[in-house]
């Protein structure tokens, strides 16, 4: 059973999201932003499947059926395009649009945002096509030119390739991202990390449960990170498995 904030029943619920692309969900707008209502334990479970749903996209969609905000606003004064909010800065860029998109229907707002981003709603698994009507005083929804850069399936840090699956929760993602940022800004850590990169021409790190076809044909040293990757590590007989949650 999901535990949602009691304030959602006693107060008006306003969902304020940021316009972003995301490597797991293609975009993160009002519907995806509702994951912020969940307890950390439920957030993790969403990535593994919840209530008979087996995919993150299905869980996000089901949450939108359970609870709807009274008002959804997406801040697009500056949007984010590329691989996603926790990736290599070289693969993620901001776009200044100077827009805010708001409405009473969260799905309509997300559809309008996808139109602005130049990303078809059909490419976003947790969203469905929804017609929307603009208020008379609204600006025309002109798609960004060029369209927002799509996220890549992997995130590259030098010769290190990070492969997050939809089953990898933000726990592992944030831990890994913070680790790399600490290395980037710590001279005493950059040197041994550089030596490691010289030893291995390519390192492929997998977080979360992965399907066998997730391993690219061209790969380097395989590293599996986090408890959820244990079965995949066993399947490939990997000697580098880092447990933890």
Buried (B, 14 or more C-beta within 10 A) or exposed (E): EBEBBEEBEEEEBEBBBBBBBBBBBBBBBBBBBBBEBBEEEBBBBBBBBBEEBEBBBBBBBBBBEEBBBEBBBBBBEBBBBBBBBBBBEEBBBEBEBEBEBBBEBBBBBBBBBBBBBBBEBEEBBBBBEBEBEEEEEEEEBEEBEEEBBBBEEBBBBEBBBBBBBBBBBBBBBEBBBEEBBEBEEEEEBEEEBEEEBEEEEEBBBBBBBBEEEBBEEEEBBBBBBBBBBBEBBEEBEBEEBBEEE
